[in-house]
Amino acid sequence: MPFRAADPATTPIRLLEPNGVLVENEDNAEFHAIVDSFDTTMLLSMHRDMVRTRRFDHAAANLQRQGQLGLWVPSHGQEAAQVGSAHALRPQDHLFPSYREHAVALVRGVEPLEIIGVFRGLAHGGWNPDERGNVHIYTLVIGSQTLHAAGYATGQQLDGAVGTGDPARDECTVVYFGDGATSQGDVSEAMVFARSSDAPLVFFLQNNRWAISVPVAVQSPTPLVDRPRGFGIPSARIDGNDVLVSYAATRIAAEAARAGSGPRFIEADTYRIGAHTSSDDPTRYRGDDELEAWVRRDPILRFEAFLRSRGVGDAEFAAIDAEADELAHEVRAGTPALVDPPLEAMFDHVYRDPHPRIDEQRAWLQQYEASFGASS
């Protein structure tokens, strides 16, 4: 079984070698059983989402440099971990991202300009998860979303949406976070709560090797995959640059969680190719040799090599590239055209139902603005 209660092995499980060659061994046999039946349409869909996400990411980074965004958080290099995971989930599952899960958001139906609106300071938080594939809003407070997810998963359990055996009814929650977040107490507390109640929660750690300027080896001298085992949560470490193994691992973990077997933990071993955010300069704390070694493991190039070995030709890749270019164009054109929301929108959705305190604050603001008289 790939998810073990206690196992010191830390070699990442993979299905694709960095050169795109499919590999099969005793460690990944269960994963192979899941993805071996994928047809070309399914495989191209995942490749398309990775390419679109990277093109979106680069366009947004350039917009930030042009002063159109206050901040941008790059995802270059982590596309396979996110796309594979998002594709493996059911529509009724809920996802709690941090601030770098652009691929997860796009796969589940969040519009690119809705993500841009968050970093342009227009969104007052984000979007309505009920209308966007159950993707909850981005969380910039490091690790706090793991507690939000643990609470939501407990609610799913209390609602009877776990362990019924009905594929249309059973749900789980997946929470995404980085290696830096594992040093926050919130993450440990979330694992305590999730394991204590056997909540249907999948912890999806993207270990991109750097928490801003601190390497993961400084944060944790032991492999992070061992951390949840101390809480009694089975875990597995996968090659996060392999979209196929990310899909398979997430599907296995999610099925166990939905069935009532309790939480699961996935560590996706990947790398942040770009800066931590647009405010960061990674050349000050990491060397070119390390960066180049991970560039050679590019998840998109790896998957393209695999697809070509299965007969996918230049025409299919050109069509995907053209679609990604069009998305980037729409983002570049649409960002400056975004309008500021009404000031009173800050009072919307503070509470689920109308609240007298919010009504008082809204009325005060209206009176305050009126006190200045009509603008000339």
Secondary structure, 3 states (H helix, E strand, C coil): CCCECCCCCCCCECCECCCCCECCCCCCHHHHHHHCCCCHHHHHHHHHHHHHHHHHHHHHHHHHHCCCCCCCCCCCCCHHHHHHHHHCCCCCCEEECCCCCHHHHHHCCCCHHHHHHHHHCCCCCCCCHHHCCCECCCCCCCCHHHHHHHHHHHHHHHCCCCCCCCCCCCCCEEEEEEHHHHHCHHHHHHHHHHHHHCCCEEEEEEECCEECCEEHHHHCCCCHHHCHHHHCCCEEEEECCCHHHHHHHHHHHHHHHHCCCCCEEEEEECCCCCCCCCCCCHHHCCCHHHHHHHHCCCHHHHHHHHHHHCCCCHHHHHHHHHHHHHHHHHHHHHHHHCCCCCHHHHHCCCCCCCCHHHHHHHHHHHHHHHCCCCCC
